Amino acid sequence: MRNISDIIEQYLKLTLQGSKEGTIEIQRNDLAEQFSCVPSQINYVISTRFTLEKGYLVESKRGGGGYIRIQRIELPQHNALHHHLHHSIGSDMDQTAAEGLIYQLEESGFLSKREACMMRGAISRECLKLKLPYRDELRARIMKAMLLSLLGK
């Protein structure tokens, strides 16, 4: 059985897909009421599942007429993808950033679920048993090599 966070995330993603502009504006309290949860649950879902690393830009305006705006940021097409990856990864990359990039590539259809799963395993801190900063440097090199190999079709 899915938890409330998964349900809210799925609802927001479906709503975003249906948006012509690729942007939605929501009222936090209205959404919380719709899902019979507390407003902080909405904050949790947005702050953990709609991050810049995962391909979303989130703006919020507090106050009586406040809103939360979520915008899907599309990855560049294949021509610019290599350039984008080179600049996104750099010479080192922490696990959170790497997982966010993998998530974004999977969501955009550049990686299959299986490829993304294998990449997450290969770049995990459990697999890369090195001290910082060496672990983040190795992770960046592995990410670049795997992505160039997978996306170099």
N, C-alpha and C positions, 0 to 999 in steps of 0.2 A: 504494500500500500504506500502511495506517495505521501510525503508530508506537505504541510501547507506552503512551505517555501518553494517546493518544486511546482506546486499548482499555480502559485502567484507568478513565478518565473515564466512558466509556460503560457499563462494568460497574457503577460506583457509582451512576450516574443510574438505570439500570434497577432496581437493588436498592432505591433510594429510592422509585421509582414503585411498587414492589411492597409497600412498607411501609405498613401501615394508619395508623401514627402520623406518617408523613412524616419519620421519623428512623431512622438506622442507626448501629450501633456496630461498628467494625471493629478488628481487631488488625493493626497495621502489619506486623509480621513475617509473620503468616499470609498476608496479602494479597500481600506481596512474594514469598513462597514460591509462592503460587498462580500468579503471573504470571512467575515465574523472573526476578525483577529484584532490585535492592538496595532496602532500606527507604527510602533517601533519594529514590528515584524516586517512591515513594508520597507522601512529604512534598511533593515538587515538584508533583505533580498536585493534591493537596489545597490547597496554598497558592496556586496560580495559577489553578485552575479552579473552586474552591469557596469563593469570597470572599463577603463580605457584600454587595458591590456587585452580585454576580451572583445574589444571593438565597439565600445559604446561611449558616448559622451553624455554625461548627466549634469544638468543644471537644476538648481532649486531656488525658489523664491519663497521666503517665509512670510508669514503674516496672513491677514484675513482672506485675501485673494490669492494666496500663495499656490504654487504648483510645483511639480517635478516634471522636467522635460527630459526625455530619453531619446537620443538620436543614435541610430546605427551608423557606424563609420565603415565604409566599404574599403576593402583592401585594394591596392592598385592591381591592375591587370598584369599578366605574366611579364611583359616587357619591363615594367617598373618594379616587379615583385622582388627580383634579385637585389636591386638597389635598396629597396625598402627593408629587406631582411638584413642586409649588411649593416645598415644604419640602426636598425632596431636591436640587433644583437651586440654589435661592438666587440670589444676584446674580452669582456666578461659579462656574465648574465646570472642573476640569482634565480632560484627555483621558481619563485612566484611569477617573475617576468617570463621565464621560459614556458611555464604551464599556461600563462595567459596568451602567449603567442601561438602555442599549439592549439589552444581552444579556438582562437580567432580563425586560424587556418582551417580547422575542422568544420567550424560553423559556416565558413565561406565555401566549403566544398573542395578546397585544395588538398585536404588530407582525408583519407577514409578513417572510420572509427578505429579500425585495427592499426593503421599507421600511427595515429595519434596516441593510442594506448602503448604501443611499442616505444615511441619517443618519450612519453612520460616516464616509463620504466627506466630507460637508458640514462635520463638526465636527473633522476631522483638523487637526493643526498644519501639515501640508503645504498645506492649503487656506487656513487662517487665518494668513496670513503677517504677524502682528503681534507686537509685543513684549508680554511679560507686564507688567502684569495685564490689559491690554486684550483679549488673545486669550481668556483665560478668561471675561471678562465677555461678550464677543461670543458665545462658545460657549454660555453659559448662556441668552442671549436667543434664539439659534437653536434650541436644544433645546426651550425653552418653546414657541416659535412652532410648531415642527414637531409636537411632541407634542399640543398643543392642537388643531391642525389635524387630525391623524391620529386622535386619540382622541375628538374632539368629536362623534362620530357619534351 
